[in-house]
Amino acid sequence: MWQAFWALLGAAATVAACYATGALVVDRVKAPLARTERFPLSFVLGASVLHLIMFALLALKIAYRPVVVGTLVVPIAWAIWKGSWKLKGESFEPLSQPLKSFYSTIFTAFTIVYFFHAWAPESSPDGAGYHLGLVARYLRVHGFEKVITNMYASLSAGVEMLYFPAFAIGKHSSAALVHYAFLVALAMAMFAYGRRIGKPWVGAAGALLVYVSPVVGIDGSIAYNDCGVAAIAFSVFYFLEIWDEVREPLLLIPIGFLAGYCYAAKYTAFVMAIYAVGFVAWRSRRMRATLAVSACAAVMIVPWVAKDWIYAQNPVAPFFNKIFRNPYGRVRTEQEYNDYLTRMGVENKWTLPLEVTVRGEKTGGLIGPIFLLAPVALLALRFREGRRLLLAGLLILTPYLANVGTRFLIPCLPFFALALAMAVSWPPALAAILLFHAVASWPSVIPRYASKYSWRLDRILYKQAIRKIPQDRYLRQNFGGYGIARMIDETVPKGVPVLAVNGLPEAYSTHEILVGFQSAYNDDLADILNAGWDESRQPTRRIIFKFPSTPVRRIRVLQTGVGVPLEEFKAHEVRFFSNGVELPRDPAWRLQAWPNPWDVRMAFDNSPATRWRSWETARPGMYIDADFGKYESVDEVRLDTSFDYANLRLQVEAMNPDRKWAKIAADPETQIIPAPVSIRRWASRELHARGIDYIVMQDTDWGAEDMREDPESWGFQEIAKGYGARIYKVVAP
Amino acid sequence: MSSCQNMPEPYAPPVQRQPFEEGRPHRMMRIVNMSDGDWMAHAVQDIPPSEPSPWKWAGQKPTVKVVARTNQGLRFTIDFSIAQATLKDTGPVTMTFLVNDHTLDSIRYTASGDYHYEKAVPPEWVEPLKDTLLAASIDKMWVAPADGAKLGFILTRIGLTQ
């Protein structure tokens, strides 16, 4: 029961601090907000400021619980003292009774489902994975730290910065409740917007179209951030509309803050910053106003860019690794990740509208069949407000095709929902549409038409929320990864990292869980592990170049072929010979490779379990280069590699005294060689050498069966088993 | 663009790894434990789908499929139990053990209890890297008087070892 209380308290304190901070800024810049606009817009604006304060605490590494809690208390006290806490402002025209009743009935029904779900123990994969996993990690070390094992640590995390204080007080559910507060604020802002433009039914309908949408319901009641992004993006639009009405220059400050906060919350929402700057430039025709908005946006953006530049050597990590070369993110991994997000199993993009509105399986959730009517929103072009809504909506929709997950539509939904409502306008028709949408979106109705496996809410979790069903019991029975995370904490010594093939809810573990694909470092670990059991990754292919004995100081193996997509240049070992005797590797040698220069030593370490990989599709010009530091006679080069590439062409080149490369051998001979008998031991020894002594394998993971059948051959000992997983310890590296 | 290129200085060769002096080949073991998280992916028939658990009631001829990398030195292995409650009604039962529908052995059991059985599998019965069907068949099923449900025996694990 106490867990439930602290969860509520943590969320309430965070939301109150956001509102208080925002209300102070709103009063300071004299924003003419109506009474019903004050809470939602102040909350979101305050969130932007508070997120920056939390960022500062983490950057300064002073994010201790008392400091964090104090940071919440100060703005609340200050706002109460200054009188900003009060809900003030002019009132809009009173609402008609039918509208009030209709809106409140639907809103209340769905609020009960959403609120209890948010309050219940967090069991979402990404929420309990990286969103809160990183928050928990920062809380343990009281600040940011260089995380080279998790690419998600490089994403901007503006909404998660608010999960931080909530989590510090009330743990996981607190964070989900804060996200839910963003959703409520969004619905309230949309409702208020309708009243501001004199179309209360449009505002109500737009708000409910979004609020009731199935994917919004589940996303907004877990510790994700999409509904937060939607609320921020819509607040930018809202403040711009108010500024356009009153032209108060001070309003450019919150506009800039919120525009920058869009980037801070999610990279793809950066387009709203472009919209804000463009809108102000277009409407004011003044450079000063445009610069003011840009500068305020930069205040929110620059810290995130700087953090990535410092920690990841890439200002927009984990993306654009091909431009911003760095040792922490791999081009191939990024490409595979992007390819997956672009497709998500939807090969025919024409089926996407049906997938995201009705089926909801491949793309993870559905926005509801009513959104098949979205083209009707074009009729809103006859209104000025409609044109602006559609423009902003289209802009924020632009990045969607790079990630076709249904939840990535959430940020543009408010704009299209309002435009759709505006296009229809006639209250009885709107009421009918809403009634259909509400019924179709009710948890027990969705399975009647959507895919059985669509991502959605399915029941009211009130017993779980108030912890009448204990949190631990609920999670162990309903969230497989939770049991594994607890098993790790119970069996692995404190502070020791654990390698995993697939993601686990690290927010429920105090251990660092290194997931195979989540960084370059983890990629290498996974490659080593897989070399132990996967023959296609073992050095069973020897490429031999023989040529007349040549004195060389610097020599390289150059790749000149064009690989098919994702076909890489790889080398387990490169060896040089003279008269059949290998040149011993000398510390004076200097080794280079392109691309991925950071791993070149893996081709010269004498280990069959490690290899250098280009980690991007092979193209002419890739090489592995050795400078002997003196002239050596060489008549043979051997490259031990695997059989998992075919289209590459290799040649050996030596550098002339005039520093030009000259080809000395091509058309190599290929031999099949056996993999070492102890290849698994080699793999576990390499893992141990990199500080990895514990491996968690789920029974369905690649390679799990091989370890399970003979852990001794790996040098492993099985130390725990349960929840469909096993934990191994490296005992004989 | 080149300003974005973040090239490290060339590296010296790392410490050379030494080969293992002794090593033994990996022993293949394709055992399906009823407690494994992926046991259902191996089930073919007569084991009702359910969450992993230490043992499961099986039907007349529970069958699983496994993929063996080799067909050399393989042994069929099974751990199972015959319940007193069923045996007292059915009387002694005969179990037949099969690999890819070849009968490996038939054994008559007259007492209830936990049993382990294993026997070498002729190499020609198994095709490497292809599904191998492993089954244990009981000749008499117990029929529940209340609802007519039919039960064979209790299965704990079944598979191939090397």
Boltz contact constraints between the chains, C-beta under 6 A:
constraints:
  - contact:
      token1: [A, 313]
      token2: [B, 6]
      max_distance: 6.0
  - contact:
      token1: [A, 323]
      token2: [B, 4]
      max_distance: 6.0
  - contact:
      token1: [A, 324]
      token2: [B, 4]
      max_distance: 6.0
  - contact:
      token1: [A, 325]
      token2: [B, 5]
      max_distance: 6.0
  - contact:
      token1: [A, 325]
      token2: [B, 6]
      max_distance: 6.0
  - contact:
      token1: [A, 326]
      token2: [B, 6]
      max_distance: 6.0
  - contact:
      token1: [A, 585]
      token2: [B, 13]
      max_distance: 6.0
  - contact:
      token1: [A, 587]
      token2: [B, 12]
      max_distance: 6.0
  - contact:
      token1: [A, 589]
      token2: [B, 13]
      max_distance: 6.0
  - contact:
      token1: [A, 590]
      token2: [B, 10]
      max_distance: 6.0
  - contact:
      token1: [A, 591]
      token2: [B, 10]
      max_distance: 6.0
  - contact:
      token1: [A, 591]
      token2: [B, 11]
      max_distance: 6.0
  - contact:
      token1: [A, 592]
      token2: [B, 10]
      max_distance: 6.0
  - contact:
      token1: [A, 597]
      token2: [B, 7]
      max_distance: 6.0
  - contact:
      token1: [A, 597]
      token2: [B, 8]
      max_distance: 6.0
  - contact:
      token1: [A, 600]
      token2: [B, 11]
      max_distance: 6.0
  - contact:
      token1: [A, 601]
      token2: [B, 11]
      max_distance: 6.0
  - contact:
      token1: [A, 601]
      token2: [B, 14]
      max_distance: 6.0
  - contact:
      token1: [A, 604]
      token2: [B, 13]
      max_distance: 6.0
  - contact:
      token1: [A, 605]
      token2: [B, 14]
      max_distance: 6.0
  - contact:
      token1: [A, 605]
      token2: [B, 17]
      max_distance: 6.0
  - contact:
      token1: [A, 606]
      token2: [B, 16]
      max_distance: 6.0
  - contact:
      token1: [A, 606]
      token2: [B, 17]
      max_distance: 6.0
  - contact:
      token1: [A, 607]
      token2: [B, 17]
      max_distance: 6.0
  - contact:
      token1: [A, 677]
      token2: [B, 23]
      max_distance: 6.0
  - contact:
      token1: [A, 677]
      token2: [B, 25]
      max_distance: 6.0
  - contact:
      token1: [A, 678]
      token2: [B, 20]
      max_distance: 6.0
  - contact:
      token1: [A, 678]
      token2: [B, 23]
      max_distance: 6.0
  - contact:
      token1: [A, 681]
      token2: [B, 20]
      max_distance: 6.0
  - contact:
      token1: [A, 699]
      token2: [B, 36]
      max_distance: 6.0
  - contact:
      token1: [A, 699]
      token2: [B, 37]
      max_distance: 6.0
  - contact:
      token1: [A, 699]
      token2: [B, 38]
      max_distance: 6.0
  - contact:
      token1: [A, 700]
      token2: [B, 38]
      max_distance: 6.0
  - contact:
      token1: [A, 709]
      token2: [B, 29]
      max_distance: 6.0
  - contact:
      token1: [A, 710]
      token2: [B, 26]
      max_distance: 6.0
  - contact:
      token1: [A, 710]
      token2: [B, 27]
      max_distance: 6.0
  - contact:
      token1: [A, 710]
      token2: [B, 29]
      max_distance: 6.0
  - contact:
      token1: [A, 713]
      token2: [B, 26]
      max_distance: 6.0
  - contact:
      token1: [A, 724]
      token2: [B, 37]
      max_distance: 6.0
